[in-house]
Amino acid sequence: MLGGYLKKRIAKLLKSENSKAEEKFAATQKRVEQALLEREKTSQEKAELVANLRSLRLAKEAADKKTITKKTPAKNKKSSRKP
């Protein structure tokens, strides 16, 4: 009779410990998923920032090139041959 009680008690304790371990594992998994989502979000934001800065730089370079072209018109080159 006592053996059956101990087996049940031990089984209950093991089940309780397994439940605690599973809860800890689930909590750890949740933290890992949150960290991965945060990393992905940060990476996406950085990529968007870089793309925006690149487009601004290209627009500025195009505007500067246009301004330089307007200020210094191309000179007609004379041929070195005499007619």
Helices and strands as residue ranges (DSSP letters): H 2-71
